Amino acid sequence: MPLTKPNQQLRRDLKDAAFALESAALEIFHNAQGGEESQFMEAMKRVGELHELADRLVGYGDEVKARRIERHKAD
């Protein structure tokens, strides 16, 4: 049985948010290159945090697909 429309939208939103975080991480990385080492290391810490959050969102999307997380209609 296919996902309901609300669950399809939830999964799409989670994937889009994960992609936005990955894009932001890449931009931070590129902007940090060529800077001072301390700033670069701080930026890499932030990039790592963004990647972790993106991975978590992708995992939630997988859980929606597997029907372990569902969105219900609001009454």
N, C-alpha and C positions, 0 to 999 in steps of 0.2 A: 504494500500500500504506500503510495507516495506521501511526501510531507504535506501538511496543510499549508495554505498560503501564509498564515502568520509565522509558521515555523520556517518556511522557505525564506521569508523576509528576514527573520532573525538570523538565520545562517548567513545570508548574503551580507547583512549588516556587520556581523562578526568578522567575516572575511575581509570586508572593505576596511574596517577599523584596523585589523592586523596589517593590511597592506599599507595603510597610512602611517602606522608606527614604523614599519620597515623602511618606508621612504624617508621619514623624518630621521631615522637612525643613519641612513646613508648620507643624507644632507649634512648632519652633524659631523660625521666622519670626514667628509670632503672639506668642510669648513675648518676642521681642526688640523688638517694636514698642513705642514709648513709652519705651524705655530710653535710656541714654546712647549717644551716637553711636559711641564706640569699641567698646562692647559689641555694638551693632547691627552694625557692620562685621565684627567677629569672627564673629558669628552668621551673617551673610550668606556669609562665606567657608565656614563649615561646611555651610550649606545648599547651596552650589554643589558641594561635595565629595560630599554625599549624592546630589544629582541626577546627578552624573557616574557614581557607583556604580550607581544605579538604571538609568541608560541602558545601562551595560555589562551588567547582568543581563538586561535586556530583549533586548539583542543576543544574548546567549548562548541565551536562549529561542528566538529566531528561528533560530539555528544548529541547535538541537536539532530544531526543526520541519523545517528543510531537510536534516536528517540529516548535518550536518557534525560534530555532537557527538552521541555515543551513550553510553548507560549499558548496560553488559553485566551479565548475571547473575553474582553472586559464586559461585565454585565451592565 
